[in-house]
Every structure is written in C-alpha cells, then in structure tokens.
C-alpha cells in the first residue's frame, strides 16, 4: 500500500469490525508469526484483522529521516491505512512501538478508535531518557560497524524477561535473522527515530475513555510494568493484566480475543 513516501506491506484477514495491529521495534509480521505469541488467524474469526509492517521494517520501505519513525508519525501511518481502506472507526492495537503507535493514533483521532489493545507499553516519561541513550548507542553501532556487530551486541545483552528467554531460546536468533535483512542505513534511522520518542504529559491520557486492554510482563526494563500501571491509572476505561511467567503470557491471546469479542458485541 502506497502511503506518502513509503510502501507499506499490509495483510487483511477476516471481516466485521476492523482491528488494526502494529508490531514492535525491529519486528515484522513474519517475526510475530514465527513467535506464535498471538493467534491472528483466530482473531480473524472475530474481526477484520489488519496487520502491516511498519515503515522501515519487514517488507515495507523506509526513509533516512529519523523523525519519520517517531511515534506520532507512525500513528499517522496507522490512520492512513484506515483512510486508504475506507475505514472510519476501528480497534487499534500493538506491541511496544506498536502500542505507542496505537496510543498516539487514539490521541490524534479519539473519535475513530473504538478500543485499544496495548501490549508491553514501552519506557516513557521520566524513564525514557535512559532508553533513548541506548537507541542512540545502537544507531552508532550500526553506522560504524554494521548490522552483524549489532547482532553480536544483542546476543551479549538479550532483551525481554528471563523466563521468556529460557522458554524460547530460538526467539533471539529469529529476531537477529530479521535484522540482517534490513537496510543498515534505514535501521540506524529507525533507532534514531526511537531515540526521539516519548509520551506526552500524563494528563493527555485521561482523554482516552474508550475501552482498553493493557498487557504487560515483569522483568523487562524496556517495557517496565510501571508504564503499564501509569497508563491504567490514567485511562478510565482500561483493564490491566500482568504476566509473571510463561503461563501468563500464553493467556494473552485468549484475553485479546475475549476483549475484541466484547467490543464487537457492544457495537452491534
């Protein structure tokens, strides 16, 4: 799908209420599918499941402008996909970067978002500066030494909860294989764009009164439970579920299905 200065890879499965989902930083639809964390085929039996590779990721093209990868810009891509498909209102959802994308889409056009599925909210507000410095470092590694050096660094300091690393040891190599397919120049700017990101003031989120399901896990400094808890406290229509082990994460697919099913029934 041509959207402004990029071509986005978009898939559509199912019908009924539209549900637009966005993946996380340096992820893709293919990586999500290989992880098995989400049952998108099952969700397609409930909603029209619209997924896409974010600009600069997966099969979508990218730019060399860091600002094109900040959360407000990515939110405009999500809204642009809805516009291109003739969709007025939809459920928005995503993981990590995709979670932030969905929140910014809701802040930009709250009247269009019927519900939010927010998985692994990222570092934000006061804690964002430290993570921004990490993204600046990663961009420098890619620019100076290339993607292979970045992969070596990520092997030394794997991200995510330790309980997931132990349960799915092959997941990291799958992510790194996806990284190696990316253009180094684009990848560096993706990280530079991530460095620019943060949430707006807390008060802004009180305006988001639509139903929201917030899913978080423990033991992940990039996706701290504190961000999820703050969002939950600010958004009056939200519910929060925190996974402390693999069994908790396995339940997420069922929780998402139950949530979107409820939204569909409520709007009949």
C-alpha positions as CSV (number, residue, x, y, z in Angstrom):
1,X,0.0,0.0,0.0
2,X,1.4,3.4,-1.1
3,X,1.3,5.8,1.8
4,X,3.0,9.1,1.4
5,X,6.7,8.5,0.8
6,X,6.7,4.7,1.7
7,X,5.1,1.5,0.5
8,X,3.7,-0.5,3.4
9,X,3.1,-4.2,3.4
10,X,-0.4,-4.8,4.6
11,X,-2.4,-8.0,5.2
12,X,-6.2,-8.3,5.8
13,X,-7.8,-11.4,7.2
14,X,-11.5,-11.7,8.3
15,X,-14.4,-9.3,8.2
16,X,-16.7,-7.5,10.7
17,X,-15.2,-4.7,12.9
18,X,-11.7,-3.6,11.7
19,X,-8.8,-4.2,14.1
20,X,-5.5,-2.6,13.0
21,X,-2.5,-4.1,14.7
22,X,1.1,-2.8,14.8
23,X,4.2,-4.8,15.7
24,X,7.2,-3.7,17.9
25,X,10.5,-2.0,17.1
26,X,12.7,-4.0,14.7
27,X,9.9,-6.5,14.4
28,X,7.6,-7.5,11.5
29,X,4.6,-9.6,10.7
30,X,6.8,-12.5,9.8
31,X,8.6,-12.3,13.1
32,X,5.4,-12.2,15.0
33,X,4.1,-15.2,13.1
34,X,7.2,-17.2,13.9
35,X,7.0,-16.4,17.6
36,X,3.5,-17.9,17.9
37,X,2.7,-15.3,20.6
38,X,-0.5,-14.2,19.0
39,X,-3.3,-16.1,17.2
40,X,-4.1,-13.7,14.4
41,X,-6.0,-16.4,12.4
42,X,-8.2,-16.9,15.4
43,X,-8.8,-13.2,15.8
44,X,-9.8,-13.0,12.1
45,X,-12.8,-15.1,13.1
46,X,-14.0,-12.2,15.3
47,X,-12.8,-9.0,13.5
48,X,-11.3,-7.9,10.2
49,X,-7.6,-8.3,11.3
50,X,-5.4,-5.7,9.5
51,X,-1.7,-6.0,10.1
52,X,1.2,-4.3,8.5
53,X,5.0,-4.0,8.6
54,X,5.8,-0.5,9.9
55,X,7.9,1.8,7.7
56,X,11.5,0.6,7.5
57,X,10.5,-2.8,8.8
58,X,9.9,-6.2,7.2
59,X,8.7,-5.9,3.6
60,X,7.8,-2.2,3.9
61,X,10.1,0.5,2.5
62,X,11.7,3.1,4.7
63,X,13.3,6.5,4.6
64,X,16.5,8.0,6.0
65,X,14.7,10.6,8.1
66,X,14.7,9.9,11.9
67,X,11.5,11.9,12.5
68,X,9.6,9.5,10.2
69,X,10.0,6.8,12.8
70,X,8.8,8.7,15.9
71,X,5.5,7.6,17.4
72,X,3.3,10.4,16.1
73,X,4.5,9.8,12.6
74,X,3.9,6.0,12.9
75,X,0.4,6.8,14.3
76,X,-0.3,8.8,11.1
77,X,0.6,5.7,9.1
78,X,-1.9,3.6,11.1
79,X,-4.6,6.2,10.5
80,X,-3.5,6.5,6.9
81,X,-4.0,2.7,6.4
82,X,-7.6,3.1,7.8
83,X,-8.2,6.0,5.4
84,X,-6.9,4.1,2.4
85,X,-9.2,1.2,3.2
86,X,-12.2,3.4,3.7
87,X,-12.4,2.6,7.5
88,X,-13.8,5.3,9.8
89,X,-13.7,3.6,13.2
90,X,-11.5,0.7,14.3
91,X,-9.9,-1.1,17.2
92,X,-6.2,-0.1,17.4
93,X,-3.6,-2.3,18.9
94,X,0.1,-3.1,19.0
95,X,3.1,-4.3,21.0
96,X,5.8,-2.0,22.3
97,X,6.4,0.5,19.5
98,X,3.0,-0.6,18.1
99,X,1.4,0.0,21.5
100,X,2.8,3.6,21.4
101,X,1.6,3.9,17.8
102,X,-1.9,3.0,18.8
103,X,-1.9,5.4,21.7
104,X,-0.8,8.3,19.5
105,X,-3.5,7.3,16.9
106,X,-6.1,7.5,19.7
107,X,-4.8,10.8,20.9
108,X,-4.9,12.2,17.4
109,X,-8.3,10.9,16.5
110,X,-10.1,9.6,19.6
111,X,-13.5,9.6,17.8
112,X,-12.2,6.9,15.4
113,X,-10.8,4.4,18.0
114,X,-13.5,2.1,19.4
115,X,-11.0,0.3,21.7
116,X,-7.3,-0.3,22.4
117,X,-5.2,-3.4,22.8
118,X,-1.9,-2.2,24.4
119,X,0.8,-4.9,24.8
120,X,4.1,-4.2,26.5
121,X,3.9,-0.4,26.9
122,X,7.4,0.9,26.4
123,X,9.6,3.1,28.7
124,X,8.1,6.6,28.9
125,X,8.1,9.9,30.7
126,X,10.9,10.2,33.2
127,X,12.4,6.8,32.4
128,X,12.6,7.4,28.7
129,X,15.9,9.3,28.7
130,X,17.9,6.2,29.6
131,X,16.3,4.1,26.9
132,X,16.8,6.9,24.4
133,X,20.5,6.8,25.1
134,X,20.5,3.0,24.3
135,X,18.9,3.6,21.0
136,X,21.5,6.3,20.2
137,X,24.2,3.8,21.0
138,X,22.6,1.1,18.8
139,X,22.4,3.5,15.9
140,X,26.0,4.3,16.3
141,X,27.0,0.6,16.3
142,X,25.1,0.0,13.0
143,X,26.6,3.1,11.4
144,X,30.1,2.4,12.4
145,X,30.4,-1.4,12.4
146,X,27.3,-2.7,10.6
147,X,24.4,-5.0,11.5
148,X,26.5,-8.0,12.3
149,X,28.1,-6.1,15.1
150,X,24.7,-5.1,16.4
151,X,23.6,-8.7,16.4
152,X,26.7,-9.7,18.4
153,X,25.9,-7.0,20.9
154,X,22.3,-8.2,21.2
155,X,23.4,-11.7,21.8
156,X,25.5,-10.4,24.8
157,X,22.6,-8.5,26.3
158,X,19.4,-10.2,25.2
159,X,16.2,-8.2,25.9
160,X,13.0,-9.3,27.5
161,X,12.1,-11.2,30.6
162,X,14.4,-14.1,31.6
163,X,11.5,-16.5,31.8
164,X,10.8,-16.0,28.1
165,X,14.5,-16.2,27.1
166,X,14.7,-19.6,28.8
167,X,11.4,-20.8,27.3
168,X,12.1,-19.7,23.8
169,X,15.9,-19.7,23.3
170,X,15.5,-19.6,19.5
171,X,13.5,-16.4,19.5
172,X,16.6,-14.2,19.7
173,X,18.2,-15.7,16.6
174,X,14.9,-15.4,14.7
175,X,14.9,-11.7,15.6
176,X,18.5,-11.3,14.5
177,X,17.9,-13.1,11.2
178,X,15.2,-10.5,10.6
179,X,17.6,-7.7,11.5
180,X,20.1,-8.9,8.9
181,X,17.6,-8.5,6.2
182,X,17.2,-4.8,7.0
183,X,19.0,-1.9,5.2
184,X,21.7,-0.7,7.6
185,X,21.1,3.0,6.7
186,X,17.4,2.6,7.4
187,X,17.9,0.6,10.6
188,X,20.2,3.3,12.0
189,X,17.5,5.9,11.4
190,X,14.8,3.7,12.9
191,X,16.9,3.7,16.1
192,X,17.5,7.5,15.8
193,X,13.7,7.9,15.5
194,X,13.1,5.7,18.6
195,X,15.5,8.0,20.5
196,X,13.2,10.9,19.8
197,X,10.1,9.2,21.2
198,X,8.3,9.8,24.4
199,X,4.7,10.0,25.7
200,X,3.0,13.4,26.1
201,X,2.1,14.7,29.6
202,X,0.2,12.3,31.8
203,X,-3.0,14.4,31.6
204,X,-3.4,13.8,27.9
205,X,-4.2,10.1,28.5
206,X,-7.2,10.9,30.7
207,X,-8.9,12.0,27.5
208,X,-8.9,8.4,26.2
209,X,-12.1,7.0,27.6
210,X,-12.5,4.1,25.1
211,X,-12.2,0.5,26.5
212,X,-8.6,-0.6,26.7
213,X,-6.8,-3.9,27.5
214,X,-3.3,-3.4,28.8
215,X,-1.0,-6.4,28.9
216,X,2.4,-6.3,30.5
217,X,5.1,-8.7,31.8
218,X,7.6,-8.4,34.6
219,X,11.4,-8.4,34.3
220,X,11.8,-6.2,31.2
221,X,13.4,-2.8,31.6
222,X,12.5,-1.8,28.1
223,X,8.8,-2.5,28.8
224,X,8.5,-1.7,32.6
225,X,5.4,-2.6,34.4
226,X,5.4,0.9,35.8
227,X,4.4,2.4,32.4
228,X,1.5,0.0,32.1
229,X,0.4,0.8,35.6
230,X,0.5,4.5,35.0
231,X,-1.5,4.2,31.8
232,X,-4.0,2.1,33.6
233,X,-4.4,4.7,36.3
234,X,-4.8,7.4,33.8
235,X,-7.2,5.7,31.3
236,X,-10.7,5.3,33.0
237,X,-11.8,2.5,30.6
238,X,-8.7,0.3,30.9
239,X,-8.0,-3.0,32.4
240,X,-4.5,-4.3,33.2
241,X,-3.2,-7.8,33.3
242,X,0.4,-8.5,34.2
243,X,2.1,-11.8,33.3
244,X,4.8,-13.0,35.7
245,X,5.7,-16.2,33.8
246,X,5.3,-18.1,30.5
247,X,1.8,-19.3,31.5
248,X,0.7,-15.7,32.0
249,X,1.9,-14.8,28.5
250,X,0.2,-17.8,26.9
251,X,-3.1,-16.4,28.3
252,X,-2.7,-13.2,26.3
253,X,-4.2,-14.5,23.1
254,X,-7.4,-15.6,24.9
255,X,-7.6,-12.2,26.7
256,X,-7.3,-10.3,23.4
257,X,-10.0,-12.5,21.7
258,X,-12.3,-12.0,24.7
259,X,-11.7,-8.2,24.7
260,X,-12.3,-7.7,21.0
261,X,-15.3,-10.0,21.0
262,X,-16.8,-7.9,23.7
263,X,-16.2,-4.7,21.7
264,X,-17.9,-6.3,18.7
265,X,-21.0,-7.3,20.7
266,X,-21.2,-3.9,22.3
267,X,-21.3,-2.1,19.0
268,X,-24.0,-4.4,17.4
